[in-house]
Amino acid sequence: MSITSVRLSPDVEIPLKQLSQKLDRSKSYIINQALKEYIQRQAMEHQRWNDTIEALNSVKSGKLVDSDAVDNWLDSWGTENEQAPPHI
């Protein structure tokens, strides 16, 4: 495991120390957990951005599904005649 030094401002250090004591965990553990969650969130945001770009490119190229077809499909959910999802 590598070591990285970080300077913490008092407005982070004080609550971190309190949380560390409350959870009976080291500050290092809490910082590692927080960074893992932050990195995962950033990866999800990156994927959402890529999905958005892909969707916009799909719309630009004319790949659309008629809204009436989507409405009919959604209205069929839970009925005996549930429809397959509409296709492009």
GIKA-V460056 format. One record per helix or strand. SS is the DSSP state (2 for helix, 1 for strand). FROM is the first residue (numbers start at 0). TO is the last residue. Records with the same first field share a line. If there is no record, write none. Layout:
BEGIN
SS->FROM-TO, FROM-TO
END
This chain:
BEGIN
2->9-22, 26-59, 66-74
END
